[in-house]
Amino acid sequence: MGGNTFGTVFEVTTFGESHGPALGAVVQGVPAGLAVDEAFIQSELDRRRPGSGIPGGTPRREADRVKILSGVFRGVATGTPIALAIENTNQKSADYDELAELFRPGHADCTYFKKYGVRDWRGGGRASGRETAARVAAGALAKLVLREAGIEVAAGVEELGKIKCAAVDFSAPRGNELNALDAGAVPAMRAALNAAAADKDSLGGVVRCRATGVPAGLGEPVFDKLDALIAHAVMSIGAVKGIEFGAGFAAAELRGSENNDPILPDGFGSNRAGGVLGGISDGDALEFRAAVKPTPSIGVLQQTVDTENRPRELTVGGRHDVCIVPRVVPVVEAMTAIVLADMLLLQRTRRL
């Protein structure tokens, strides 16, 4: 209940707010005996943490040190719930005092207030992008489960603002500061970031994700299709506004003879389906793209209303990313890994 839990067998519940004492996740369904590599979990958190030096990132600096509170004994999962906690140590809540009575355009301030009648205005509270730290920690556990099955998940920035990568290389993001799929696009992306920052504005972009080693058969019929669950997971990331698998929207312009992937004795002749047919993985690489909106916290003067519905104007101060797209990359990977781990474990109950 309440929309804070995701998954069936591999089940993740996150908790915490941007300016509260801590964030975290409780993960159930991690198989007993799995080696839990705490250094790997920390390395995943380091990829998305604020203040890590990503160009255009927020100046807020958080160590994001993960603490494993339960479910692991001598480095091995016990089969009981694993609780992960990440302390907030660098809040500046006073930066948000002005927003106690104002709604920021593009944020969830007004919708949370309409739903609950009360809201935590400090950094967006539960709706803050900082909540995704808990997802990344849980996703790291999912990646450890997938690693045992030979499944790898990788993502990178394919577009930043109007700058597009000319090539797609999933090994490239680990080697450049913007997590771009084409290192050659980084200088132009950096220039676009600088221009937006100079205008006190922000940028969005597109993240491409690929999972390899996914066996055929993952996903459930009708309502729990693999692509539907991944869409649910990825669209639950606050900044994501769209997703497409394989050929995606381009498939609407094709004929069936052009869009169908030929089935050959050694696999598929193409992958316009994105690795999913009928909602079930087909054994090819799972591939999708996610559209990420521009950061809504900007220094440009905007029109809004206050909690009494009176017209107001504001510019958003505080510490914010010019572009969150590079930091969304590990979050997209985490949510994809959580779905795949869940479906992998569920599939093991489907056949003798």
N, C-alpha and C positions, 0 to 999 in steps of 0.2 A: 504494500500500500504506500501511497505517497510519492511514487515515481523515483525512489532513491535506490532501488534494487534492480539488477539486470542479470539475466541468465537463468538456466534451468538446472543443470548439473554443476557447472562451474558458475557459481553465483557470486556476484559482486554487489556490495552495498557500500556507498560512499557517504561520508559525513563531513561537516565542518564548513566554515565560511572564510572569506578572504581575510578578515581582520579579527577572527576569533583566535583562541589559543592554539588550535591545531586543526589540521585536516587529516583524513585517513580513509581507510577502506577495510572492510571485513570480507574476506574471501572464503567461501565454503566450496567444497568439492575438489580441492587440490588432492590428488591421489597420495595416499600414505607411501612413504619411501622415496618420494621425489626429492632429489638433492636441491636445496634452496640456496642459490648463490646470492648472498646478500650484496656482494660487491657488484654483481650484474644489475640487481635492482637499483642500486645507487647510481650506476652509470647511466641507466635509462632516465632517472630523474634529473641527472645533470644535463641531459640533452635539452630539457624543456625549462629548466629553472630560470627564474628572473635574475638578471644581473650576470648572466653567463658570458656576456660579450658579443652576443648576436647583434649585428647592425640593425638599428631601428627598434631594438628591444627596450623594455622598461628599465629605468634606472633603479627600480626597487631591487634590493639585493637580499636574497634568501639562500641559506645553505641547503635547504630542502633535504636534511639528513633523515633518512628513514629509520624508524625503530620498529623492529618486529616484536610485538607484545605477546603473541600466543601462536600455537599451532606448529612450531618448529622446535625440534630437540636435537642438539648436536648436528645442526646443519641439514636436518632431514624433516620433511613434512610428516606430521603425525596422523593426518587424516581429519583432524579437528579444525575448526575455523582459524584462519590465519588473520590476525589483526595487524595492520600496518598504520603507523602514525607519523605525521610530518608536522613539526612545530612551525608556527608563524613567529618570526623573530624580528621583522623589520617593518611592522605596520606604522603608518603615519595617518591615523584615523582623523586627525584634525583637518587634513586636506579635504575631507568630505563634509565638514560641518555645514557648508553652504547648501549641500544637497539634501539636507534633512526635509526640506519642504519643496524641493524641485525635482522634476523628472527629467533625466537626461535622454535626449532623442537617440534612438537606436539601441538603448539599453532596456533591460527588463524591469526597470524601476516602477513604471506605471502598471505593468501587468501583475507583478507580484503584489503591489498595493491593492489593486482591484480584486485579486484572488483572496488574499489573507487579511486585508485591512490593517496590516502592519508590515514593516519591512526593515531590513538592516541596510541602511544607505551607505555604510562604510565599504567602499570598493565593490559594491554590488552584492555583498553578502554571499548567499548560496548560489546566486546567478553569476558570480565572478568566474572569469577564466581560470583563476587560481584553483578552483575545484578540480581541474583536470590533473593536478599533481597526484591526487589519489587514484585516478584512473590509470596513470602511467605506472604507478607502483603495482597496482593489480594486474595491469597488462604485462608487466615484467614476469610475474608469476605464470601468466598464461603462456608467454613465450618459452618459459622453461618447460612447460608441459608439451608444447608443440615441438620443441627441439628434440625431445625423446622420440617423436614420430617423424622426424626429418622435414618438418615444415618450417619455413622461414618467411617472415613478413618484413617488407622494406617499403619505405615511402620517401618522397622528396618533393621539393617545390618545382612544379613545371611552369607555372606562370606567377609573376609578381607584378601587380599593376598591369601595365600593358606590355611588359617584357616577357617573351616566351622563350623557353629553351629550344634550341635548334636540334638537340639530341636528347635521348632518354637513356641514362646510365644509372642504374640503381646502386652502383658502388660510389658514385660521385658525391652524394650528400654528406657522407662521413668525412670528406676531404675539403669541404669549403664552408665558410662561416654562415652562409645563407641556406644550407641544406638543399641547394639547387641540384637538379638532375643533370645539368650541363654546366660545368665550371666556367665555360666560356661566356655564359650569360651573366655571371656574377657582377662584373664591373658596371654593366648597364642597369642591373637591378639595384646596385648600391647607389648609383646616380639618381635613380627614380626615388629611392628612399630619402636621400638628402633633399631632393626638390620638394617632396611632400612635407618633410620636417620643417623646411624653411617657410612653407606656407601654413604651418601649424595644422596640417591636415594628415590624412592617413591613407593607407593602401590595403587592398585585398589581394587575392590570388587564387591559384589552383594547386592542390596537392594530388599527386598521383601515387597510388599504392598498388603493390603487387605481392601476392603470396605464392610461393613456389613449394612444390612437394605436397600439395593438397591432394589427398586421394579422392577418387571418384566415390560418390555416395553420401557426402556430408550435406545436411539440410533436411528439413522435414516437409512433407507435402502440404500444399495449399497455404496455410496461414503462417507457417514458420519456415518459409523458403530461406535458403542460405543468403541470397542477395537481399531479401526483405529484412532479415535480421541485421545484416551488415549495414543496410541503409538506416535502419532504426538506430543502431549503435553510433554510426558516424554522424547522422543528423542530430543526435542528442548532444553533440559538441556545440556549445552555444553559438559559435561564429560560423558554422557550416550552414549554407543556404541551398545547396543542391548536390546531387550525386548522380553519376552515370556509370554503368558497367559496360566494359568492352566498347563497342561502337557507340553505345549510348544514344544521344539524340540524333547523331548522324545516321543511325539505322533507319530513321523515319524517311530519309531521302532515297533509300536503296530499294531495289526489287528483292524479292525473296531469293532469287538466283544469285544475287550479289551478296546478300547478308548471311546466308546459311554457311556454316563452317563445314567444309568437306570432311567426312569421317574416313580415315585411312587406316590400314592395318597397324601402322606404328603411331597412331594418334591423329590429331586434327590438323588439317591443312592451313588453318588460320584460327584466330581467336576473337572474332567479332562478338561472340557471346560473353566474353569476359570470364570464362571458366565455369559458367553456371548454365544449366539447361533444366527447365522445369523446376527451378528452385533448388536443384541438387547439383553439387559439384561434379564436373565431368572429367576431372583428372588433369585438365590443362591448368595453366597459371590463372589464379584469380586476380582480376585486374579491374580497378575502378578509379575515377577521378572525383574529387570533392571540391566544390567552390566555397571559398572562405571570404566573408564580407570584410570591408575595411573596418579597422578599429573605430568604434563609435565615439570614444572619448577623444575629442579634438579641441584645439584652441580657437577654432573659428566660431564667431558669434552665431548662435542658433536660437530658433524660436521654440518655446515650450510653454507648459503651464505648471502651476504649483499644485499642492494637494487640495486646494480649494477651487481648482480649475480656473484660476486667474491667469491671464497671459503674462508671460515673463520672457526674458532673454537671458542667456548664459553662455559663458565659455568654460569648458571643463579644464580645471587645473589638475594638480597632482602628478603622479608618475605613471605614464602609460606607454605602450608600444606604438610606434608609428605604424608598424605592420606586425601582426602576430603570426603570419603564415609560416615562417621558418620554425616557430615554436609549436605550431599545431602538428608538425610532421610526426613527432613521437607519440602524440595523442591519438592521431589517426591509426598509427601502427598498433597502439595499445588496444583500442576498441576493436580493431579487426582481429587481433590475437585472442581477445576475450571471447568473441563469437566463435572463432575456429576451435578454440580449446573446448568450449561448451558443446559444440556440435560433434567434435571428435569423441568426447567422453560419452555423449548421448548415443552416438552411432554404435558404440561398443555394447550397448544394451539391446540393439535391434536384431542381431544375428548371433547364432551359436557359433 
